[in-house]
Amino acid sequence: MKTRHKIILISAMAMALAPTSALAGTLTGGATFPEQIIQEITAVQQLAQQAQQVQEQIQMVYDQARNLQSLPTQMWSSVSGDLNNLVSIAGQAQGLSYASQNLAGQFSQTYPAAASIGTNYGQQMQTWTTDTNGQIQSMLQQNQLQASQFASQQSALQAIQNASQSASGRMQVLQAGNQIAGMEVNQIQQLQQEIMAGNSAMGAYEAQQVNQRQQATNNVNNLYAQAAASLGPVPTQLPQGSLDPVP
């Protein structure tokens, strides 16, 4: 919780000092960099909660089906909705990872002196995506399911629909879904930690740059004020004996 408050504080500082950010519009249309930080953190927190809820629901149905040694047709309608939600959550998590990689790249281009911050963050997101996809493929294969059938969100939904035609197919998909749901919860929690850490580093650097620019502006204003004071008050009338202005 302290980390979250720190990030939001850094973001608020940068937003207050820089109404127009150098990274405006890179993640969500027209959003400034500090706004994108808050949006990313909010999105991954909500996704983590959704993943936890879906995992609990799938686990409950899986336990019931295991006790019955099969998944009755009448139970399929409820679990198929949860499996569809799981597919959607997995897609959203990957979308957040790709968006974070893009934001990290934009940060590195905008601040070459701090490119390592963006590079490290982008590499972490890429590693997360590769690892998550690898685990999904492994769990599908363990349950005698073709990973190619789940290569996209649309094909995964179709594969789930096809599996409903037989009792064995329903159990295969349910068992794989239960394993993947548990894995997704852990992976999204890890994604949440990495997004918060990466955005904290980028947000802190952004706030530092904003403060430096503001300080430079203040220094220039102070120099102008000192120069004006050294010249003394501006005369309000012509000195005595001077020529009157030509009409």
Secondary structure, DSSP 8 states (H G I E B T S, - for coil): -HHHHHHHHHHHHHHHH-SS-TTTTSSSTT--HHHHHHHHHHHHHHHHHHHHHHHHHHHHHHHHHHHHTS--HHHHHHHHHHHHHHHHHHHHHHHHHHHHHHHHHHHHHH-GGGHHHHHHHHHHHHHHHHHHHHHHHHHHHHTT--GGGGSSHHHHHHHHHHHTTSHHHHHHHHHHHHHHHHHHHHHHHHHHHHHHHHHHHHHHHHHHHHHHHHHHHHHHHHHHHHHHHHT----SS--TT------
